Amino acid sequence: MGSCAGSRRLYGVMAQLKVAVLFGGRSGEHEVSVRSAASVAEGLAGHHEVLPVLIDREGAWHLQTGAPAPSGGEPVSLSAAPADRGRLRGSGGGPFVAAPDAYFPMLHGTYGEDGTVQGLLELAGVPYVGSGVAASALGMDKELMKAVFAHAGLPQVAYRVVRRGEDLAGLSRLGLPVFVKPVNLGSSVGVTKVKTPAALLPALELAFSYDRKVMVEAGVEAREIEVSVLGNEEPAASLPGEIVPDREFYDYESKYATDSKTELKIPAPLPAAVCQAAQDLARRAFRAIDAAGYARVDFFLERGTGRLLVNEINTIPGFTSVSMFPKLWAATGIPYDALLSQLVRLALARHRERAGLRTERLG
């Protein structure tokens, strides 16, 4: 079995900046976001001044001191007016209390990963880490994501999107098992593996409790492969990793439970040709949705056929101590703190480029 080479270029750190880390949020992935933010803040702290900003479950913003915490902090707000230059105001539109140089959204799921916060940051005219409004929305909405992937010619599993009250007769063509999941959510929240016809309706009801659209995907016998992508116009792909779940599929508990026995194989034991194909598909998926900064692309490597199938792209992948995105880049040659500084650098570069674009018609 051959091996796959990854980029070994090391990125240096940059001058100290004030970086506001946005975390929490109005999402079923609130707890995961808090965990990710704690790791990100710790990694940034060696080279930047970190301003943790908790967005609580009701959507209120709280500026904290020290490490990100699940509660507490001074109430603040961010105005959409560019004249404020991204500064945070105190409660009730009071005086400015912080002036971040850049924002680092570490918000998983709805109202954070889906383009909503990115829209606010765009209106405010401030640099921020990660993809823009359109790419974030596409990455979050699996129906739109898969349509764009299909247009780009990327291989995928068979699927169907259903809305409440629609005829379910056509789902039988997908066979069994199938995976039922909310269209707009991540971290395997609300996902069910359905192996019998009787289990389908309860699985749909669970998924509908999180979203108005539900995706039903054909199950395949496959290995789970992931590739991290980093960059703006010329994205680089990491070495692939493999997820070996400790249960029937890679569900929420398998990902985050303290007693999880899920194994991460980094790098994945793959022939060089398969590794390179995964890296190429990851870059193509990244470009297909016009992503920026970073993302993680997940694949199925079908047993028997050896087909690589694109499952999804995550524009704000997990950043906890056990998350694949930073682990894959560490194995590829970019350590955690340098990776975070590179993400801030990419955010500043993208902001400068967008700031130079025309917003008014000449003549």
Buried (B, 14 or more C-beta within 10 A) or exposed (E): EEEBEBBEEEBEBBEEBBBBBBBBBBBBBBBBBBBBBBBBBBBBBEBBBBBBBBBBEEEBBBBBEEEBBBEEBBBBBBBEEEEBBBBBBBEEEEEEBBEBBBBBBBBBBBBBBBBBBBBBBBBBBBBBBBBBBBBBBBBBBBBBBBEBBEEBEBBBBBBBBBEEEEEEEEBEEBEBBBBBBBBBBBBBBBBBBBEEEEBBEEBBEBBBEBBEBBBBBBBBEBBBBBBBBBBBEEBBBBBBBBBBBBEEBBBBBBBBEEEBEBEBBBBBEBEEEBBBBBBEBBBBBBBBBEBBBBBBBBBBBBEEEEBBBBBBBBBBBBBBBBBBBBBBBBBBBBEBBBBBBBBBBBBBBBBEEBEEEEEEEEE
